[in-house]
């Protein structure tokens, strides 16, 4: 009987011991799960206009896939001092030990890249048309550093085809661009190369800031058959000024995405900037989970969708060509 009691007590002690160990293990695992570091993600947006706002919305949607707590510090440059604003934002984010910086548009990305030099903070850029020329990456397929992201390179061949279809007699395309925007400079060179064999002249007018746009747009609109926009942030933010000059000259403006067409441009081979932002955000998630930016190729949104503003078609007395009869259509929003 005593041996039996002793055996029972021993067995109970073992059961209690195992139960206690299991409880402690569960508590430890729970503690680890609740003690995950909260990530600090800085987002620098060059300025606020619909295209870049759509990029931001796409990024935020993709970041929801993170399985750890995180906070987002979004900073947006002003229309009058966006370049210097972005430099200040980037320096503050580096000083504040952000775990990652996401930069929307080329000037924001170059400012962040300069600020993060010498640190291990990864930079993911969004809507940078030519990241190699901007010296953000060594190669589109193998960035080589702590920086990668997405490109909004335009399908300019398709854009020129759209212009020729809408205006078969057009011989001069005007381009208003910001001289300090590297993407605009490289896109202008590509556009000239495409148009030259077609017998189309590209008349370009460079501006430095918003104050230069009214006079430049008026002068340019008076000597071309149409105006064509790139993804030039300064020009896009001042689209109404450009449209006023074009309307006075009774010529159309071709945009680079649907928001510009809704704003009053005639048509565009449109990029989906929300989708571009989501792609950027997905890349950011992968890097935060351990992937290396150095070997993560720059991604692009290659699909361009034709969009036509039916209000502008009617105002200018144009006809939608048969090859674009199934294009997406919008009306002008005020």
N, C-alpha and C positions, 0 to 999 in steps of 0.2 A: 504493500500500500504506500509506503513512504517513497519507494522507488518510482511508483507511478506518479505521485504528487510532484516529485522532483522533476520528472520528465515533462510533466504538463507545464510546470513553471518555466522550465528551460525553453520549451516550445513557444510559450507565450512571449517570453523575452525576445526570442528570435523574430517572431512575427511583429512585435512592437518595434524592434530595431529596424527591420526592413521597411516598415510603414513610415517610421520617422525619417529614414534616409530618402525614401521616395518623396516624402513631403518637402524635405529640404531641397532635393534636386528640382522639383517642380517650382519651388519658390525662387531658386536661383535662375532657372530658365525664364520665368516670368519677369524677374528683375532685369535680366539681360534684354528681354524684348521691350521692356518699358523704358530702358535706359539708352535707347538708340540716340545718337547725336542728331540734333536738329541741324539740317543743312541750311546754309545761307546762300541764296542764289541772287545775284545782282543782274538786273536786266536794264541795259542802256538802249533807249530808242532815240534815234537821231532827232526826230521831230514828230509832231502829231499830224498825220494826214491819213486818209482811209486805207491806203495800201499798207503802211507800216503798222497801223492799228490792227489790221487784219492779221498781220504776221504775229503780233503780240498775242492776239486771241488764240491763234493756233498753237503757239508755244505753251501757253497756260493750259490748254486742253490736254496736250501731250504730257505735261509734267505730272498730271494726276496719276500716272502709272507708277510713280515713285512709291516704294513701300516703306519709306522712312519719313519722319516729320521734316518739313522744310518751310522756310519763309522766303518770300520774294520781295526784293527791293527794286521797284520800277522807277527809273528816272528818265524824263523826257526833255530833250533840248528845246529851247525857245526858238522862235522863228528868226530872231535877230542875233542870237549868239550861240547857235546849236553846236558849232565846232568846239568852242572853248568850254561850253557846258559839259559836253561829253568827256573832255579831258579831265575836268574836275570830278565828274561822277566816277570815272574809272579810278582815279587816284584815291578817292574816298573808299571805294569798294575794296581796293587792294589793301589800304590801311586798315579797313574793318575786317580783314581776314575772311572775305567771301570764299566759299568753297568752289564757286564757278561764276563766270561772267558770261552772259548771253548778250550779244550786241546786234542790234537790228539796223541795218544799212551800213554802207562802207565807211563813212566818216566816224560812226560810233565804233565800228570794229577796229579801225586803225588807231583810234584813241585808246581803246581798251588794250590793244596789243602792245602799245608803247608803255602803258602803265604796268602791265603784268610782267614785263621783261625782268628776268632774274628771280621770278617766283615760280612756284609749282601750281599756280591757279590755272585751270584749263579755261580756254576761251572758245565758245561756240558762236559762230556768226550766222546771221540770217539776212538774206536778200543782198548779197554781195555779188554783183554781176561778174567781176573779174578778180577773184581773190589772189591769183598769181601776180598780176600787174600791181595789185595793191600790196604785194609782198607780205601777205598773211600766211600763205602756204608756198612750199617749194614746187608742188605738183598737185594737180587736181586728184590724182589717184593715190598719191602717197604724200600727204601734207608735210610730214617730217618733223613737226614740232608739237607744241602743246595747244594746237589750234586747228580747228576744222569747222565745217558748217555747211550751209546751203547757198547755192547760187541762183539768182533770178535772171540768168542770161536770156536775152530776148531772141525769139526766132525772127530775125530781121528779114530773112528771105520771104517768110510767110507774110510779114507785115507789108513788104513792098508789093507782093502779089495782090494783097488786099487793096492797097492804094491804087494800083494799076486797074484793078477790076472796077473800083468805084469811080475812078477818074481816068479813063483811058487816054485822055489828051494831056494829062499832067506831065510836064517836063522839068519842073523845078520844085523840089521838096525843101522846105525850110526847117531848120532845127535850132531851137533855142536851148542852150546848155550852159551849165555852170563849169567854168574853167578849172575849178579846184576839185571837181568830182571826177576821180580817175575812171570810174565806170563810164561816164558820159563821153569822155575823151576816146576811150577804146571803142565804144559803140558807134561813135561818129565815124571813126576810121573804117569800121566794118560796113556801115551803111554806104559810105562812098564807094567802097570796093564792089558792093552789090549793084549799085545804081549805074556806075560808069559804063559797063557793057550794054546796059539797056538804053543808053542815051539820055539818062536822067541826071540832072545836075543837083547836087546837094548844096544849098546855101546855108551856112552855119553862122550863128551869132552867139558869141560867148559873153556870159555875164558873171559877175563876181558875187552879187547878192541880190536880195529881193528888190532893192531900190533901183537896180539897173533894168529890171524886167519891162516896165511899161514902155519906155522909149525903144528898147531893143525889139520888143514884140511888134510894136507899131511899124518900125522901119522894115523889119523882116517880112511881115505880112503883106506889105505893099509890093513886094517883088517876087513872090512865089505863088504856086498853084495850091499849096496846102502846107500845113505845119505838121511835123511828126514829133511826138514826145518819146523820150526814153524813160528810164526809171529815175530820172534826175529829181532828187528830193526838193531842191529849191524851186524848180519850175513847177513840179506837181503841187506843191503847197500854194503856189500863186497861180493856179490854173485859171481862175476867173479872170485874172488880168490878161493872160494870154488869149483866152476865149473872146474877151472884149475886143482885142486888136484884130483877131481873125474875123469876128462877126462884122466889124466895121469894113473890112476888106472883102467881105462876102466869100471867104474861103473856109474850108473845114480844117479841124485839128484832129489828128489821129492819135489816140492814146495808147498806153501799153497794158492796160488792164480795165476790167469792167467798171471800177469805181470812177475812172476818168470818163468813160463813155456815159455813165449815168450823170456825171457832172456837166456834160455838154459837148464832149468830143463826138465826132461822127462815128468812129468805129475803132476796133482794136483786135489784134490777135492776143487775147487776154490770158495772163498768168493768174492762177488761183493762189492768192497770197495767204489765205487761211491754210491751205494745204501745205504751202511752203513753210509756214510757221510750225505746223504739226510735225513735219519732217525734221525741222530743226530741234524741236522739243524732244522728239524720239531719240535723236542723236545725243542730246544732253543727258537724257536718262541713262543711256548705255554707258556714257563716260562716267557718270556718277556711280554707276554700278561696277566700274572697274575697267572698261574698255579704254584703249589708248587712242587719243586724237591723232597721234603721229601716223598711225596706220589705217585710220578711218577715212575713206575717200570723201571728198566734197560731193554732196548730192545736189541734183538739179530737178526742177519740175519741167519736164520737156514738153508736156502736152499744152498746146496753145489753142484756145477756143475762140472762134470769131464771134464778136459781139457788135451789134449795130444799133445806133440810136435812131429810132423811127421819126422822132420829132425833128432831128437835125436833117435827116433825109428829106423830109417834106419842106422844111424851111429853105434849104438850098436848091430845091427842085431837082434832086438826084433820083436815080432809080437803083434799087438793090439788084445787082447782077444775078443771073441765074445760078452761078456757082456758089453763091452765098444765100440762096433762098431759104436754106434751113439753119442759118446762123441764129444764135441767141439774140433776142431783141430787148431793148430797154427804152424807157422814155426819160426825159430830163427831170431830175429831182432838184428841187430848189434848196 
